[in-house]
Each structure stands twice: as structure tokens, then as C-alpha cells.
Amino acid sequence: MRVIETWIPATLGSTRAPTPGIREFVIRPDQFDVTAYPVGSHINVSVTIDGLPETRSYSLVGEASSRGFKIAVRRAEDSRGGSRYMWQLAPGARLDITRPASLVAVDWERENYCLIAGGIGITPILGAAQALARRGANVTLHYAVRSRADAAYLEDLASLLGDRLLVHASDEGKRLDLDALFASLPKGTLTLFCGPMRMLDAARHAWIGAGHPLADLRYETFGSSGTLPTEAFRVRLKDSDVELEIPRERSMLDVLNASGFEVISDCKRGECGLCAIDVVALDGEIDHRDVFFSDHQKSSNAKMCACVSRARGTITVDTLLRADAV
Ligand SMILES: Cc1cc2nc3c(=O)[nH]c(=O)nc-3n(C[C@H](O)[C@H](O)[C@H](O)COP(=O)(O)OP(=O)(O)OC[C@H]3O[C@@H](n4cnc5c(N)ncnc54)[C@H](O)[C@@H]3O)c2cc1C
């Protein structure tokens, strides 16, 4: 089951490579009006993977521009192919996209703001930095990267923020110490985070450990590659003889729906919890890749988000006793 989205036709205007592993695309809808969009907005792009239509989401880089929507795509190796599809596009290519939508709410009245980006997570953070700098807010950006050569938009950020930009490049031995950072932030600081799932887990622990309210840590993740390797696993349906294989390149949600066992869903990013399914037996291990369940709920393995989470071995689920978002 899918959410109804309005798709609009667009043309790829230009591409460039801000770093060797990241490609930038400027996409102009046929009917384009330069309307400001909220900080943290993304668009969905219709991509083709193995000849079939799929959707991938991309954050808009920076504030609205008359040239079109700017996105930047990291080439994901070991993937189903959405980013590879994007990378082979040449200017002039026709695309279907959705209008910008934001999943992150920002209050503009705080005294202090802390922005944290991990790698390609800089894409939604750049627009936040521009908006806050324009308002004269007290903002600091911590940008964690493997090396400066991997850090997209470094020059733009340096000229925008000056010494309020702190680059933590692991090849320079400068890893971001989230515990120390959060302990040093004044109470009431609003932190916006975008980075990989493991970094987000560390940020949440450090944030709570420093005594800040969880509501003041706002975040976006781009989906998780999990803690176990992505491999095929088996799903048995409770009280039936049905056993399905979930191949590497498909989600449990897709396989269940394609096999006639309908599971409702919405975000398909492990955020809304609508596709949470009851796990009644486990012969193996579950790799929870959602941001919906708490650590405690994940460790109990009683439910899992069928859209993103995976497993090793065989799990038995009860599709009829699906949770109503806990
Ligand atoms: C709101 C939002 C904003 C985003 N913004 C950006 C952005 O600005 N730039 C950007 O580059 N990306 C962004 N993304 C991520 C983007 O949508 C794609 O997920 C990304 O391009 C990878 O797509 P893919 O098909 O190449 O990889 P995928 O196949 O989706 O693989 C991604 C990772 O998942 C693992 N994986 C492989 N197979 C599976 C499987 N069957 N099930 C689950 N995981 C699997 C892989 O190990 C890989 O590490 C954003 C995502 C969201 C939700």
C-alpha cells in the first residue's frame, strides 16, 4: 500500500561533482515558481531500478533558487541501485518528482542552535545554516567527515559561518566527541542533526546523557544500512504453512504485500511505525533499521518495521496482530 503523492514532470538542468563521491543535480519542474520551502525539505524522485519504477528521496540543498531544486546524491555502493540511476542521468533528462516536503520542524526563537552533519547528511543542514545565519542566530555547525576531500560544500559553509564551522575529519584524528559537545551546550539549545543511523544513536544517547530534552534534538536520517549485512532471510506466517524468502534487494513489506498478505504502510523509511508487525518467534537475529521504536522495544524483538528492518535466519510473524503504531 502506498501514500498518494502528486508527481510533477521536470527536467535535469545541470550536474556537477562537489566531491568525487557526491554528484549534484539541479532539477527544474516544467511549471516552476520559486517559492521558499521549509528548512529540511526533500523531494522524491522516480528512479528506475532493474526496469521497475522506485522512489528515492533527496534533501534540497540550500534555500530556494530560481535555477530549480538542487539535490546532491552520494553514490551508494552495495545498493539496490537508486543512486546509480541518478548518477547516470545527463542534463536534459526528463524526471518525475514530488513537491518539497519537510519532516523537521525548527523553532526560530531559540538563543542557541547547534547543527550536526555526518557526511552526505550535510544536504538538509546547509539550508538550515543559511536560514539561521540570515536571521543572525547564534549557530555552530559540526561537520563530521572521513576527510576534507569528502566534505561537500565546505567553501560555501566556511564563507557563511567562518569559525562557527567546525570540521571533524577522521583522517586528521579529529573525531566528533558528541558527549563533550552536548555537555557544553547551554540548556535550551536546539540541535538539528542529519547523519548515519549509528551516529544518530550515539547522538541520542549523548543528548539524553547531557540532560537535554529529547524534543530539542531534531533529526533526519536517510535510511539505515543496519548493523548486520544485508542478506536474504525467511519469514514464516503464524498459523499457516506459508514461508517466504526476503531476498537481499527487497523489503519484507514489499514481499508480504506482493504475496497477498497486506501490510499497511506510510513513510517506508522506518519513521512512522505504521507497518510495525508482530514477531512471534525468532530463529536468528533482527536488524532493526527504523527510528520509530525505542532501544528497549528493539531489544525485546516483539515487533519490527517491515519497511526497513531485516533479519538473519527465520522469523515468524503475525500479520493479523499488527500493532497500531504501538
Ligand atoms: C528524507 C530523505 C532525504 C534523503 N536525502 C538524501 C540526500 O540528500 N543525498 C543522498 O545521497 N541520499 C539521500 N537520501 C537517501 C536516498 O533516498 C537513497 O536511499 C540513497 O540514494 C540510496 O539509494 P540506493 O537505491 O542507491 O541504495 P539502497 O538500496 O537504498 O541502499 C542503501 C543502503 O541500504 C542497504 N541495503 C541494500 N539492500 C537493502 C535492502 N533490500 N533493504 C534495506 N537496505 C538495503 C545497503 O547496504 C546500502 O548501504 C535521503 C533519504 C531520505 C529518506
The ligand as an ORCA input file, in Angstrom:
! r2SCAN-3c Opt
* xyz 0 1
  C      14.172     12.288      3.667
  C      15.378     11.692      2.953
  C      16.318     12.525      2.406
  C      17.436     11.977      1.744
  N      18.372     12.823      1.212
  C      19.457     12.322      0.593
  C      20.469     13.193      0.070
  O      20.382     14.414      0.189
  N      21.516     12.621     -0.588
  C      21.664     11.245     -0.709
  O      22.642     10.782     -1.310
  N      20.728     10.409     -0.192
  C      19.624     10.914      0.424
  N      18.675     10.060      0.918
  C      18.838      8.615      0.683
  C      18.297      8.258     -0.719
  O      16.872      8.358     -0.723
  C      18.646      6.812     -1.135
  O      18.304      5.950     -0.079
  C      20.106      6.670     -1.483
  O      20.412      7.411     -2.673
  C      20.493      5.191     -1.678
  O      19.671      4.607     -2.626
  P      20.127      3.268     -3.359
  O      18.949      2.704     -4.062
  O      21.368      3.531     -4.157
  O      20.564      2.401     -2.136
  P      19.698      1.359     -1.233
  O      19.474      0.098     -1.945
  O      18.530      2.053     -0.679
  O      20.804      1.056     -0.153
  C      21.157      1.989      0.856
  C      21.824      1.187      1.948
  O      20.903      0.168      2.389
  C      21.485     -1.131      2.296
  N      20.563     -2.042      1.561
  C      20.807     -2.730      0.445
  N      19.758     -3.509      0.126
  C      18.820     -3.264      1.053
  C      17.503     -3.755      1.270
  N      16.952     -4.702      0.499
  N      16.788     -3.266      2.306
  C      17.320     -2.341      3.104
  N      18.578     -1.861      2.963
  C      19.315     -2.310      1.954
  C      22.782     -1.007      1.518
  O      23.746     -1.732      2.263
  C      23.078      0.471      1.479
  O      24.084      0.802      2.392
  C      17.576     10.577      1.603
  C      16.607      9.743      2.160
  C      15.537     10.283      2.842
  C      14.524      9.350      3.432
*
